[in-house]
């Protein structure tokens, strides 16, 4: 369900977000506007069906998995362009930051999470706007941020931003023990250009960050290892309608990523380079029928102390969409492939179909089916002593059916609700198993199968009258994600490790004049690790903000019941924490 933010009169550039979608695609999304969140995982916990992995504190690796498919299957997009990591397939969400994003969209059909940058907003008669803020508090945490926007002319605006994350990460956990070696120093910088043109718009983005952080390991196997990250990319998106018949979507990106790991067992360095070009051509044949043709190419290169590898990837798709008064349908056929230099080619044909039918005014029936294909990552294929170059791609089918309802109850109240049931089946899952030649050596094999089924339910009730605004959002997900690999295995039929069978979040928000208060409750239950059942957990967060013109003061209370819990065994998360913030907008 989408929530809203109060904003000044928008600039003419604050129009529809440009994305690099392939024109006509099967899509089934939920959206959330960033507000009162301190990190990307903090925001994603509010979605049902998502599993957020967090190894603790601001320095811990943070990834996301959708409906039991695994983090390598879940694509991350920033302003319509995919974030790549050909080494492991896992995008560390902690490196993204969230200060410049105003919207996150979860697409269940595309198995993706998309982040969109906030467009410049200018007051009438002004050509400059900006925000400076700082938050700080528990565990010696400091989160500074600054952004300045300029309207260069009637069609182009520019944004420059700088932010940091600094934390000692020395939070206590069970039996008053303290986490150590969990510190982080991270700096991000970005420049964005937003533009309008006849029949379309464009967005050019440059971003860089660098970090130095501890990687303390689990509480059972602590370490003094450290990690340094350097990331930079330049990307652009453009869409333009050349005629009533033809529209072009275009995006491209070049990126550099360097990860240096310093360990008592020896240092290692991973240097990644990526380039991608994506295009989609949309043809509006009639007022009810569209056709699209898309082609994407991508080149990845990895150089490390352990191995070197290169990959050329390509995608071609044909899509069509029809829309009538009460019925719409989207269908696509996509060809995905990749050729690793000096190694084998892997490819797949993936069909998809989405249907929507209006049963009653405000009540829609929606359904989709899609094949999803994940080519093995370089570590799985080529890591010396572990990689298996004969791996096949993981192959999955995703299906979903549900009801959506939205209605204005009267002049002040609105109600939205949805229910979805889903069934996903993944085969050729890559799992580690003893080698056929040496049982003491474990290698990756395509022997895993996962069946994930369940239901997502959500509802939102909003009220607005005069100076008072309030909303109540409830999300619940039941997920039965079980191992179907080998009927003779001890784990056959058991829940996949760390995937919660029950997920719930409740959000209550109220605004009165210059005051705003919010309460967020999260619950996870029915989880397992490799040894058995894990404890259920729940957290309660409170946020309070007071605004004085362009100045605002905020207090963030996290995990106020001081729950000691883990998302991954051996990696505790912080208990009760307090942060205060001051922000100035102009």
C-alpha positions as CSV (number, residue, x, y, z in Angstrom):
1,X,0.0,0.0,0.0
2,X,1.3,3.5,-0.7
3,X,1.5,6.2,1.9
4,X,1.8,9.9,1.1
5,X,4.1,12.7,2.1
6,X,3.2,16.4,2.4
7,X,5.3,18.5,0.0
8,X,5.4,22.0,-1.4
9,X,4.0,22.9,-4.8
10,X,5.9,20.6,-7.1
11,X,8.3,21.8,-9.8
12,X,7.3,21.0,-13.4
13,X,10.2,18.5,-13.4
14,X,8.6,16.4,-10.7
15,X,6.6,14.3,-13.1
16,X,6.4,10.5,-13.6
17,X,9.6,8.6,-12.7
18,X,11.6,7.5,-15.7
19,X,12.3,3.8,-15.5
20,X,14.2,1.4,-17.7
21,X,11.3,-1.1,-17.8
22,X,11.0,-3.0,-21.1
23,X,7.9,-1.0,-22.0
24,X,5.1,-3.5,-21.8
25,X,6.0,-5.8,-18.9
26,X,4.1,-8.1,-16.5
27,X,4.1,-6.1,-13.2
28,X,2.4,-6.4,-9.8
29,X,3.6,-3.7,-7.4
30,X,3.3,-2.2,-3.9
31,X,4.9,1.2,-3.1
32,X,6.0,3.1,0.0
33,X,7.1,6.7,0.5
34,X,10.1,7.1,2.7
35,X,9.3,8.7,6.0
36,X,10.7,8.3,9.5
37,X,13.1,5.6,8.5
38,X,16.8,5.5,9.3
39,X,18.0,2.8,6.8
40,X,16.8,0.9,3.8
41,X,16.1,-2.3,5.8
42,X,14.1,-0.2,8.2
43,X,11.8,0.7,5.3
44,X,11.6,-2.8,3.8
45,X,10.5,-4.4,7.0
46,X,7.1,-2.7,6.4
47,X,6.4,-4.9,3.4
48,X,4.8,-8.3,3.6
49,X,6.5,-11.2,1.9
50,X,10.0,-9.7,2.2
51,X,12.9,-11.3,4.1
52,X,15.5,-8.7,5.1
53,X,18.8,-10.2,6.2
54,X,20.8,-8.0,8.5
55,X,24.1,-9.0,10.1
56,X,23.8,-6.3,12.7
57,X,24.4,-2.6,13.2
58,X,25.2,-0.2,10.4
59,X,28.2,-2.1,9.3
60,X,26.5,-5.5,8.8
61,X,25.7,-6.9,5.3
62,X,22.0,-6.2,4.5
63,X,20.2,-8.0,1.7
64,X,16.6,-8.7,0.8
65,X,14.7,-11.8,-0.6
66,X,11.2,-11.8,-1.9
67,X,8.8,-14.7,-1.2
68,X,11.5,-17.2,-0.4
69,X,13.4,-16.9,-3.7
70,X,16.8,-15.8,-2.2
71,X,18.6,-12.5,-2.4
72,X,20.5,-13.4,-5.6
73,X,17.0,-13.8,-7.3
74,X,15.8,-10.5,-6.1
75,X,16.9,-7.6,-8.4
76,X,17.6,-4.2,-7.0
77,X,17.0,-1.1,-9.2
78,X,18.0,2.5,-8.6
79,X,16.1,5.0,-10.7
80,X,15.2,2.3,-13.2
81,X,18.7,0.9,-13.7
82,X,19.7,-2.5,-12.2
83,X,22.4,-2.6,-9.5
84,X,24.8,-5.4,-10.4
85,X,27.0,-7.7,-8.4
86,X,28.3,-10.5,-10.6
87,X,30.6,-11.7,-7.8
88,X,27.9,-13.0,-5.4
89,X,24.6,-11.6,-6.8
90,X,23.9,-9.9,-3.4
91,X,23.5,-6.2,-3.3
92,X,24.5,-4.6,0.1
93,X,21.5,-2.3,0.8
94,X,23.6,-0.5,3.4
95,X,25.7,1.1,0.7
96,X,22.8,2.6,-1.1
97,X,21.7,5.1,1.6
98,X,18.2,6.4,1.6
99,X,18.4,10.1,2.0
100,X,17.9,10.9,-1.7
101,X,15.1,8.3,-2.3
102,X,11.5,9.2,-1.8
103,X,9.8,6.0,-3.0
104,X,10.5,2.3,-2.9
105,X,8.5,-0.1,-5.1
106,X,8.3,-3.9,-4.7
107,X,7.4,-5.7,-7.9
108,X,6.2,-9.3,-7.1
109,X,6.0,-10.3,-10.7
110,X,9.5,-9.1,-11.6
111,X,10.9,-10.2,-8.2
112,X,12.5,-6.8,-7.8
113,X,12.8,-3.9,-5.4
114,X,13.1,-0.4,-7.0
115,X,14.3,2.8,-5.4
116,X,13.4,6.2,-7.0
117,X,15.3,9.5,-6.3
118,X,13.4,12.5,-5.0
119,X,12.9,15.1,-7.7
120,X,13.7,18.7,-6.9
121,X,10.8,20.7,-5.4
122,X,11.0,24.5,-5.6
123,X,8.9,27.1,-3.9
124,X,7.0,29.5,-6.2
125,X,9.5,32.1,-7.6
126,X,12.6,30.3,-6.3
127,X,15.3,28.6,-8.2
128,X,17.2,27.1,-5.3
129,X,16.1,24.5,-2.6
130,X,17.8,22.2,-0.3
131,X,18.0,20.3,3.0
132,X,20.7,19.9,5.7
133,X,20.2,17.5,8.5
134,X,22.1,15.5,11.1
135,X,20.9,12.6,13.3
136,X,22.8,11.0,16.1
137,X,22.5,8.9,19.2
138,X,23.0,5.4,20.6
139,X,26.1,3.4,19.9
140,X,28.0,6.6,18.9
141,X,26.1,6.9,15.7
142,X,26.2,10.1,13.5
143,X,24.2,10.5,10.2
144,X,24.9,13.8,8.5
145,X,23.3,14.8,5.2
146,X,23.2,17.7,2.8
147,X,21.5,18.4,-0.5
148,X,21.1,21.5,-2.7
149,X,18.9,21.7,-5.8
150,X,19.1,24.3,-8.5
151,X,16.6,25.1,-11.3
152,X,19.0,25.8,-14.2
153,X,16.2,26.7,-16.6
154,X,12.6,25.8,-17.3
155,X,13.6,22.3,-18.4
156,X,16.6,21.3,-16.4
157,X,17.3,21.1,-12.7
158,X,20.4,19.9,-10.8
159,X,20.9,18.2,-7.4
160,X,24.1,17.7,-5.4
161,X,24.1,15.6,-2.3
162,X,26.6,14.4,0.4
163,X,25.9,12.1,3.3
164,X,27.7,9.9,5.8
165,X,27.2,7.0,8.2
166,X,29.5,6.8,11.2
167,X,28.9,4.4,14.0
168,X,30.9,2.6,16.6
169,X,28.4,-0.3,16.6
170,X,29.2,-1.3,20.2
171,X,25.7,-2.3,21.1
172,X,25.0,-4.7,23.9
173,X,23.2,-8.1,23.3
174,X,22.4,-11.1,25.4
175,X,23.8,-11.3,29.0
176,X,25.0,-7.7,28.6
177,X,27.8,-8.7,26.2
178,X,28.8,-6.0,23.7
179,X,29.4,-6.3,20.0
180,X,32.9,-5.1,19.0
181,X,34.7,-4.6,15.7
182,X,31.3,-3.5,14.2
183,X,32.2,0.1,13.5
184,X,31.7,1.8,10.1
185,X,32.8,5.1,8.5
186,X,31.0,5.6,5.2
187,X,30.7,8.7,2.9
188,X,28.4,9.0,-0.1
189,X,28.2,11.7,-2.8
190,X,26.0,12.2,-5.8
191,X,25.0,14.6,-8.6
192,X,21.7,14.3,-10.5
193,X,20.5,16.2,-13.6
194,X,16.7,16.1,-14.3
195,X,15.4,17.3,-17.6
196,X,12.3,17.7,-19.7
197,X,12.1,17.6,-23.5
198,X,9.4,17.6,-26.1
199,X,7.5,14.4,-25.6
200,X,9.6,13.0,-22.7
201,X,12.2,13.4,-20.0
202,X,15.7,12.3,-19.0
203,X,17.7,11.7,-15.8
204,X,21.5,11.6,-15.6
205,X,23.1,10.4,-12.3
206,X,26.6,10.1,-10.9
207,X,27.2,8.4,-7.5
208,X,30.2,7.4,-5.4
209,X,30.8,6.1,-2.0
210,X,33.6,4.7,0.1
211,X,33.6,2.9,3.4
212,X,35.8,1.3,6.0
213,X,34.1,-1.1,8.4
214,X,34.6,-4.0,10.7
215,X,33.3,-7.5,10.0
216,X,33.2,-9.1,13.4
217,X,31.8,-12.4,12.3
218,X,29.3,-14.4,14.4
219,X,29.2,-14.5,18.2
220,X,30.4,-18.1,17.9
221,X,33.3,-17.2,15.6
222,X,34.3,-13.6,16.3
223,X,37.0,-12.0,14.2
224,X,38.9,-8.8,13.8
225,X,38.6,-8.7,10.0
226,X,37.9,-5.5,8.2
227,X,36.4,-4.5,4.8
228,X,36.9,-1.5,2.6
229,X,34.4,-0.7,-0.2
230,X,34.8,1.8,-3.1
231,X,31.8,2.1,-5.5
232,X,31.1,4.6,-8.3
233,X,28.8,4.7,-11.3
234,X,27.4,7.0,-13.9
235,X,24.0,6.1,-15.4
236,X,21.3,7.7,-17.4
237,X,17.6,7.1,-18.4
238,X,15.5,8.7,-21.1
239,X,12.0,8.2,-22.4
240,X,10.6,10.1,-25.4
241,X,7.4,9.8,-27.4
242,X,8.3,10.6,-31.0
243,X,4.8,10.2,-32.3
244,X,1.4,8.9,-31.3
245,X,2.6,5.5,-32.6
246,X,6.2,5.2,-31.2
247,X,7.9,5.8,-27.8
248,X,11.5,5.0,-26.9
249,X,12.8,4.0,-23.4
250,X,16.6,4.1,-23.1
251,X,19.1,3.6,-20.2
252,X,22.7,2.9,-19.8
253,X,25.3,2.6,-17.0
254,X,29.0,2.1,-16.3
255,X,30.2,1.2,-12.8
256,X,33.3,0.4,-10.8
257,X,33.2,-1.6,-7.5
258,X,36.2,-2.5,-5.4
259,X,36.0,-4.6,-2.2
260,X,39.1,-5.1,-0.2
261,X,39.0,-7.7,2.6
262,X,41.6,-7.7,5.3
263,X,41.8,-10.9,7.4
264,X,44.3,-12.7,9.6
265,X,44.1,-15.5,7.1
266,X,45.2,-13.3,4.3
267,X,44.0,-10.2,2.4
268,X,41.9,-10.4,-0.8
269,X,40.6,-7.8,-3.3
270,X,37.7,-8.0,-5.8
271,X,37.7,-5.4,-8.6
272,X,34.4,-5.3,-10.6
273,X,33.6,-3.4,-13.8
274,X,30.2,-3.3,-15.4
275,X,28.6,-1.7,-18.4
276,X,25.0,-2.0,-19.6
277,X,22.7,-0.6,-22.3
278,X,19.0,-1.1,-22.3
279,X,16.4,-0.1,-24.9
280,X,12.7,-0.6,-25.3
281,X,10.5,0.4,-28.3
282,X,6.8,0.8,-27.6
283,X,4.2,1.0,-30.4
284,X,0.7,2.2,-29.6
285,X,-1.3,0.6,-32.4
286,X,-4.8,1.5,-31.1
287,X,-6.2,3.2,-28.0
288,X,-6.5,-0.3,-26.5
289,X,-3.5,-2.2,-27.8
290,X,0.3,-1.7,-27.4
291,X,3.3,-3.8,-28.5
292,X,6.9,-3.5,-27.3
293,X,10.3,-4.8,-28.5
294,X,13.3,-4.6,-26.1
295,X,17.0,-5.5,-26.2
296,X,19.5,-5.2,-23.3
297,X,23.2,-6.0,-23.3
298,X,25.6,-6.1,-20.3
299,X,29.3,-6.7,-19.8
300,X,30.9,-7.7,-16.5
301,X,34.5,-8.2,-15.6
302,X,35.9,-9.3,-12.3
303,X,39.6,-9.4,-11.3
304,X,40.5,-10.8,-7.9
305,X,43.3,-12.5,-6.0
306,X,41.4,-15.7,-6.3
307,X,40.2,-15.8,-9.9
308,X,39.4,-13.6,-12.9
309,X,36.2,-13.8,-15.0
310,X,34.3,-12.0,-17.7
311,X,30.6,-12.2,-18.8
312,X,28.6,-10.9,-21.7
313,X,24.8,-10.9,-21.0
314,X,21.9,-10.2,-23.3
315,X,18.1,-10.0,-23.1
316,X,15.5,-9.7,-25.9
317,X,11.8,-9.5,-25.3
318,X,8.5,-9.1,-27.1
319,X,5.5,-7.8,-25.2
320,X,1.9,-6.9,-25.8
321,X,-0.8,-5.2,-23.7
322,X,-4.5,-4.7,-24.2
323,X,-6.8,-2.5,-22.0
324,X,-10.5,-2.2,-22.1
325,X,-13.0,-0.7,-19.6
326,X,-13.0,-3.6,-17.2
327,X,-10.3,-5.9,-18.5
328,X,-6.6,-5.6,-19.2
329,X,-3.9,-8.1,-20.0
330,X,-0.1,-8.0,-20.4
331,X,2.0,-10.7,-22.0
332,X,5.7,-11.0,-22.8
333,X,8.2,-13.5,-24.1
334,X,11.7,-12.9,-22.9
335,X,15.0,-14.5,-24.0
336,X,17.8,-14.3,-21.4
337,X,21.3,-15.4,-21.9
338,X,24.9,-15.0,-20.8
339,X,28.3,-16.1,-22.3
340,X,31.2,-16.3,-19.9
341,X,34.5,-15.7,-21.6
342,X,36.2,-19.1,-22.3
343,X,33.3,-20.9,-20.7
344,X,29.8,-22.2,-21.7
345,X,26.7,-20.3,-22.7
346,X,23.5,-20.3,-20.7
347,X,20.1,-19.1,-21.9
348,X,16.4,-19.4,-21.3
349,X,13.1,-18.5,-22.9
350,X,10.8,-17.0,-20.2
351,X,7.0,-16.3,-20.9
352,X,4.8,-14.2,-18.6
353,X,1.2,-13.2,-18.4
354,X,-0.8,-10.8,-16.2
355,X,-4.5,-10.2,-16.1
356,X,-6.7,-7.7,-14.4
357,X,-10.5,-7.6,-14.3
358,X,-12.8,-5.1,-12.5
359,X,-15.4,-7.2,-10.7
360,X,-17.1,-4.2,-9.1
361,X,-16.4,-0.5,-9.0
362,X,-13.2,-0.2,-6.9
363,X,-12.7,-4.0,-6.7
364,X,-10.2,-5.7,-9.1
365,X,-9.2,-9.3,-9.7
366,X,-5.5,-9.5,-10.6
367,X,-3.3,-12.5,-11.4
368,X,0.1,-13.2,-13.0
369,X,2.4,-16.0,-14.0
370,X,6.1,-15.8,-14.9
371,X,9.2,-17.8,-15.4
372,X,12.3,-16.5,-13.5
373,X,15.9,-17.4,-14.4
374,X,19.1,-16.8,-12.4
375,X,22.4,-17.5,-13.9
376,X,25.1,-18.6,-11.4
377,X,27.4,-15.9,-10.0
378,X,31.1,-15.9,-10.5
379,X,31.9,-17.1,-6.9
380,X,29.6,-20.1,-7.4
381,X,31.3,-21.0,-10.7
382,X,35.0,-20.1,-10.4
383,X,36.1,-19.5,-6.8
384,X,39.3,-21.6,-6.4
385,X,38.6,-24.7,-4.3
386,X,34.9,-24.2,-4.3
387,X,33.4,-23.1,-7.6
388,X,31.7,-25.5,-10.0
389,X,31.8,-24.3,-13.7
390,X,29.2,-26.9,-14.7
391,X,26.4,-25.3,-12.7
392,X,23.1,-24.8,-14.4
393,X,20.9,-21.6,-13.9
394,X,18.4,-21.7,-11.2
395,X,14.9,-22.0,-12.7
396,X,11.7,-20.8,-11.1
397,X,8.0,-20.3,-11.8
398,X,6.2,-17.5,-10.0
399,X,2.4,-17.3,-9.8
400,X,0.0,-15.0,-8.0
401,X,-3.7,-14.2,-7.8
402,X,-5.5,-11.6,-5.7
403,X,-8.1,-9.0,-5.1
404,X,-7.6,-5.2,-4.8
405,X,-10.1,-2.8,-3.3
406,X,-10.0,1.0,-3.0
407,X,-12.8,3.3,-2.1
408,X,-13.4,6.8,-0.8
409,X,-15.8,6.2,2.1
410,X,-16.9,9.8,2.4
411,X,-15.2,13.2,2.0
412,X,-12.6,12.5,4.7
413,X,-12.0,8.7,4.8
414,X,-10.4,6.4,2.2
415,X,-10.0,2.6,2.5
416,X,-7.7,0.4,0.5
417,X,-7.2,-3.4,0.9
418,X,-5.7,-6.3,-1.0
419,X,-5.2,-10.0,-0.6
420,X,-2.9,-12.2,-2.7
421,X,-2.2,-15.9,-2.7
422,X,1.0,-17.0,-4.4
423,X,2.8,-20.2,-5.4
424,X,6.5,-20.2,-6.4
425,X,8.5,-23.3,-7.3
426,X,12.3,-23.2,-7.7
427,X,14.4,-26.0,-9.2
428,X,18.1,-26.4,-9.9
429,X,18.7,-24.4,-6.7
430,X,22.4,-24.1,-6.0
431,X,23.3,-25.7,-2.7
432,X,26.6,-26.8,-1.2
433,X,27.1,-30.6,-0.8
434,X,30.0,-33.0,-0.3
435,X,32.1,-33.6,-3.4
436,X,31.6,-36.9,-5.3
437,X,35.3,-37.5,-5.2
438,X,36.1,-36.2,-1.7
439,X,33.4,-36.0,1.0
440,X,35.5,-33.6,3.0
441,X,35.3,-31.0,0.3
442,X,32.0,-29.2,-0.3
443,X,31.1,-27.9,-3.7
444,X,28.0,-26.1,-5.1
445,X,25.5,-28.4,-7.1
446,X,22.1,-27.9,-8.7
447,X,20.3,-30.3,-6.3
448,X,18.0,-27.9,-4.5
449,X,14.3,-27.4,-4.8
450,X,12.1,-24.9,-3.0
451,X,8.3,-24.6,-2.9
452,X,7.0,-21.3,-1.5
453,X,3.3,-20.7,-1.1
454,X,1.3,-18.4,1.0
455,X,-0.8,-15.3,1.2
456,X,-0.2,-11.6,1.6
457,X,-2.9,-9.3,3.2
458,X,-2.8,-5.6,3.7
459,X,-5.2,-2.8,4.5
460,X,-4.9,1.0,4.8
461,X,-7.4,3.4,6.3
462,X,-6.7,7.1,6.0
463,X,-8.5,10.2,7.3
464,X,-7.9,13.9,6.4
465,X,-9.8,16.9,7.7
466,X,-8.5,20.4,8.1
467,X,-5.2,20.3,10.1
468,X,-5.6,16.6,11.0
469,X,-4.3,13.7,8.9
470,X,-4.0,10.1,10.1
471,X,-3.5,6.7,8.6
472,X,-3.4,3.1,9.7
473,X,-1.6,0.4,7.7
474,X,-1.7,-3.3,8.5
475,X,0.3,-6.0,6.6
476,X,0.3,-9.7,7.2
477,X,2.1,-12.5,5.2
478,X,1.9,-16.3,5.6
479,X,4.7,-18.0,3.8
480,X,5.3,-21.7,3.6
481,X,8.8,-21.9,2.0
482,X,9.9,-25.5,2.3
483,X,12.8,-27.6,1.1
484,X,11.7,-30.1,-1.6
485,X,15.2,-31.3,-2.6
486,X,15.4,-34.8,-1.4
487,X,12.7,-36.8,0.3
488,X,15.4,-38.8,2.2
489,X,17.0,-35.6,3.6
490,X,16.4,-34.6,7.2
491,X,15.4,-31.1,6.0
492,X,12.8,-32.3,3.5
493,X,9.5,-30.5,4.0
494,X,11.0,-28.1,6.5
495,X,10.9,-24.3,6.4
496,X,13.8,-22.7,4.5
497,X,16.3,-21.2,7.1
498,X,15.5,-17.7,8.3
499,X,12.3,-17.3,6.2
500,X,9.5,-16.4,8.6
501,X,6.2,-18.3,8.3
502,X,4.4,-15.4,9.8
503,X,5.2,-11.7,9.1
504,X,3.2,-8.8,10.4
505,X,3.6,-5.0,10.5
506,X,1.3,-2.3,11.9
507,X,1.9,1.4,11.2
508,X,-0.1,4.2,12.8
509,X,0.7,7.8,11.7
510,X,-0.9,11.1,12.8
511,X,-0.2,14.7,11.8
512,X,-1.7,17.8,13.4
513,X,-0.5,21.1,12.2
514,X,3.2,21.1,12.8
515,X,3.3,17.9,14.9
516,X,3.7,14.3,13.6
517,X,3.9,11.0,15.5
518,X,4.2,7.5,14.2
519,X,4.3,4.0,15.7
520,X,5.6,0.9,13.9
521,X,5.3,-2.7,15.2
522,X,7.0,-5.6,13.4
523,X,6.6,-9.3,14.2
524,X,8.3,-12.4,12.7
525,X,7.4,-15.9,13.7
526,X,7.9,-19.5,12.6
527,X,11.5,-19.3,11.6
528,X,14.2,-22.0,11.5
529,X,18.0,-22.2,11.1
530,X,20.1,-25.2,10.3
531,X,19.7,-26.6,13.8
532,X,16.0,-26.1,14.5
533,X,13.4,-23.6,15.5
534,X,14.4,-20.0,16.2
535,X,12.6,-17.6,18.7
536,X,9.9,-15.4,17.4
537,X,10.5,-11.7,17.8
538,X,8.7,-8.4,17.6
539,X,9.9,-4.7,17.9
540,X,8.1,-1.4,18.5
541,X,9.5,1.9,17.1
542,X,8.2,5.4,17.8
543,X,8.9,8.6,15.9
544,X,8.0,12.2,16.8
545,X,8.6,15.3,14.7
546,X,7.9,19.0,15.4
547,X,8.3,21.5,12.6
548,X,9.1,25.2,13.0
549,X,8.8,26.7,9.5
550,X,11.8,25.3,7.6
551,X,13.3,23.8,10.8
552,X,12.3,20.4,12.2
553,X,13.3,18.4,15.3
554,X,12.8,14.7,15.5
555,X,13.2,11.9,18.0
556,X,13.5,8.2,16.9
557,X,13.0,5.4,19.4
558,X,14.0,2.0,18.1
559,X,13.1,-1.3,19.6
560,X,11.8,0.3,22.8
561,X,11.0,-3.0,24.4
562,X,14.7,-3.9,24.1
563,X,14.1,-7.2,22.3
564,X,17.3,-9.2,21.8
565,X,16.8,-11.0,18.5
566,X,18.7,-12.2,15.4
567,X,17.7,-12.4,11.7
568,X,20.7,-14.7,11.1
569,X,22.0,-17.0,13.8
570,X,25.0,-15.6,15.6
571,X,24.5,-12.0,14.4
572,X,22.5,-10.1,17.0
573,X,20.8,-6.9,16.2
574,X,20.7,-3.8,18.4
575,X,18.3,-3.5,21.3
576,X,16.8,-0.2,22.5
577,X,18.3,2.8,20.7
578,X,17.6,6.5,20.7
579,X,18.5,9.0,17.9
580,X,17.6,12.6,17.7
581,X,17.7,14.7,14.5
582,X,17.6,18.3,13.3
583,X,16.8,19.3,9.7
584,X,16.6,22.5,7.9
585,X,14.8,22.9,4.5
586,X,15.0,26.0,2.3
